[in-house]
Amino acid sequence: MLSDRDRAVLEFARYRWPRFSAGRRDEAIIRFFGMTPVRFHQVLVSLLERPEAAAYDPELVAHVKSKLAIREGNRVHARRRGFDL
């Protein structure tokens, strides 16, 4: 069963932040969840692996997983070209 915090993390991940507002997103994570953005990301990733999250909102879980896979692919591609992201 998902806790209130788990559902809030998923709902927060649903929001599409404007491209250049990472600072405001990070501030919101700290203020609303009381955790660093890195910790929030860790919680989100572990939450996406839980069947309860997929049952709660399968489209959202699939979308966020897809977005994370694309980002990881970009990092791998950049590392191959000599950049460290």
C-alpha angles and dihedrals in degrees: 000000000000119000123225089257091052091053090046091052090052092047091049089052088054092064114096107222118205111260097253100041100087091125092057091045091052091048090051091051091052093046099043101035103024092228137104119263089248091055090045089055091049091051091047094050093049090046091054089061093058118097090219090064091052090048091049094053117349095181093052093048091049091047095050092045089051092049091050092049091053091051092050090049090052090051093051091049092049092049090053088056092051101262122125111214 
